[in-house]
Amino acid sequence: MPYFDAASSAPLHPIARQALLAALDEGWADPARLYREGRRARRLLDAARETTAELVGCRPDELVFTSSGTRAVHDGIAGALAGRRRTGRHLVVSAVEHSAV
């Protein structure tokens, strides 16, 4: 799973900063809504998903943006468990795993 930030240990790349500011200016609305600003936000989100999917070599529908690394870990674990539900309902982790696990 690619991790596209520096865990708050480095400033944003200038291109990433420019994209973030554009998204804040133009894509601030809820992309699930049907009003004009929502549709614009949906187009921006879909374009970002398509570009990112192409960069990492997957289909856009296989890519999920999350609000944090913790959320990404939780979603990944939930997906792995759902995919293996026939083999059992238990997840075993060690003491050295990240606290999000």
N, C-alpha and C positions, 0 to 999 in steps of 0.2 A: 504494500500500500504506500504510494508516494506521500511524502509529507512536505507540503509546499510552504512552510514558514521556518523561521530560524528560532522557534521557541522563545520569541521575544528577546533574543540575544544579539540582534543586529537590526539596523534600520531597514525600512522597506527599500527595495531596489527602485530607482527612479521610474522605471516603466510600470512597476506594480503600483507605485504611489499614484501615478497619473491615471491608471485604470480604476483605482479605488476612488479617487476624487470624481472621475466621470460617473462612476456608478452612484455615488452619493448625490451628485447633481441631477442625474437623469433617471436613475433606477431606484429611487427611494421608496417607491410604492410596493404594495404587496403583489407579487407576481401571480398570485392565485385569483386576483380580482379582475373583473371584466371592464372596469372603467379605463379611460385612455392611459392614465399613468401606470396602471397595473399591467396593461398589455405591453407598454414600453418596457417596464421592468422584466416581464416574461421574455421579451425578445432579447434583452441584454443578458439575462441569465442563460437562455438557451444558447446564445452565441458563445458565452464563456464556457459552457459545458462542452460544446462542439470543439472549440479550440483546444481546451485542456485534454479532452479525450483523444484528439488527434496527436497531441504531444506525447501522451503516455501510451498510446497504442491500444485503445479500447473503443468500444462503441459508446456514444453519448448516454445511452440508457443504462450503461454499466457503471457510470460515474455518479457519485453522490458527493455533494459539498456539505460539510458539517460546520457547526459553529465553533468546534474546538477539537483538540486532539483527544480529549477524554471521550467526547461524543463519538468520534471515529472509532476508538477502541471498543466502546460499548456496542456500536452497530456491527462492527466486524465480528465480535464474539457472538452476538445474537444471530448473525447470519450463519456463522460456522456451526453453531448448535442447531439451528433450524435445518441446515443441510445434512446433519448427522442424527436427526431425531430418532431414526430407527435403531441406532446403536446404543442409545441411552440418553439420560437426561442430566448427566453429571459433567462438570467441568473441573479438572484438577489443575491447579496452578501452584507454582513454587513461591517461596518467600522472597525470591529475588525479582519477581515480576514488578512492573510499574504499578503504582498504587491505583491507577485507573482500571487495571485488570481486576 
